Each structure stands twice: as structure tokens, then as C-alpha cells.
Amino acid sequence: MMRLYSLMFICLFAGVFAVNANSSNARTAPQLYRKYCVSCHGSDGRAKTSKGKFSHARDFTDAKWQDEVTDERIFNSIMNGRSVRGNMPAFSNKIDQKEAESLVNFVRRFSLPSGARAARPQGANGARPKAAGEPPALHHVKKC
């Protein structure tokens, strides 16, 4: 009976230690970006790398794109990849949902002036609200 309790204690201790070890290894958005995104999108987000030019990577500093794209679309592109404009691989097998969400926020920060890298206001659809008098964005729907 004592062996059973000892074994249970050891398993419990090992489980707690494993959970703490995993939580301390959480990857930040800048770490993820450097590991998975820099080779195409560049450290400045402008996609001026040779790999980025070849694969038609998105320029994250493009204000028009930042205004029109939703967080959901960026998230889906990260997790599922894209082959519409260029060729972006899916990362769902390399990062989890929380990490993808942190990358969405990181990508959004490229549109801000370097002194204003704070959270952007969001509209109902996840896009940045339009300024007064600004025309609505035109969305092209591709027919199958």
C-alpha cells in the first residue's frame, strides 16, 4: 500500500513539474515571427527578402491592406496557409491557436508608426474602423 502512495506521489509531482516546464517555455510573438515569418516577410514586415519576392509574400506595412483585412483572415492564413496571391504554407502543425492569435496582433503592429506600437481599435468585423467620410473597402469575390 505504501508503494502505491509513493508511486502516486511521484506521478503527481512529475505531472506538476511537466506543466510548469511547458508554461515557462511559452513562445512569444516576436520569437514565433523570427522563427517562421522573417524569411519571407522580413524583419521589417515589408516582404523585401528574396524568398518573399519569389513567393509574393504580403507587405505588412501596407496601410491599405491593414485597413481592409480582418484579424480572422490573418489568423486563417497563418493556420491554413494561402495560395491565392502567393504561396504561404500552413503553420497549424507548428503553432497553437493562442500563438497564432499573438502573431495576428504582432502583424497588426507593423502598420503603426514606430512610436505608437499599441493595440489598434477594432471594428465589429475585426477590421480597423474607417475614418469619417472614407469610402468602404471594395472586396472582390472570386467566382468558382
C-alpha positions, 0 to 999 in steps of 0.5 A, a space after each residue: 500500500 505504501 508503494 502505491 502512495 509513493 508511486 502516486 506521489 511521484 506521478 503527481 509531482 512529475 505531472 506538476 513539474 511537466 506543466 510548469 516546464 511547458 508554461 515557462 517555455 511559452 513562445 512569444 510573438 516576436 520569437 514565433 515571427 523570427 522563427 517562421 515569418 522573417 524569411 519571407 516577410 522580413 524583419 521589417 514586415 515589408 516582404 523585401 527578402 528574396 524568398 518573399 519576392 519569389 513567393 509574393 509574400 504580403 507587405 505588412 506595412 501596407 496601410 491599405 491592406 491593414 485597413 481592409 483585412 480582418 484579424 480572422 483572415 490573418 489568423 486563417 492564413 497563418 493556420 491554413 496557409 494561402 495560395 491565392 496571391 502567393 504561396 504561404 504554407 500552413 503553420 497549424 502543425 507548428 503553432 497553437 491557436 493562442 500563438 497564432 492569435 499573438 502573431 495576428 496582433 504582432 502583424 497588426 503592429 507593423 502598420 503603426 508608426 514606430 512610436 505608437 506600437 499599441 493595440 489598434 481599435 477594432 471594428 465589429 468585423 475585426 477590421 480597423 474602423 474607417 475614418 469619417 467620410 472614407 469610402 468602404 473597402 471594395 472586396 472582390 469575390 472570386 467566382 468558382 
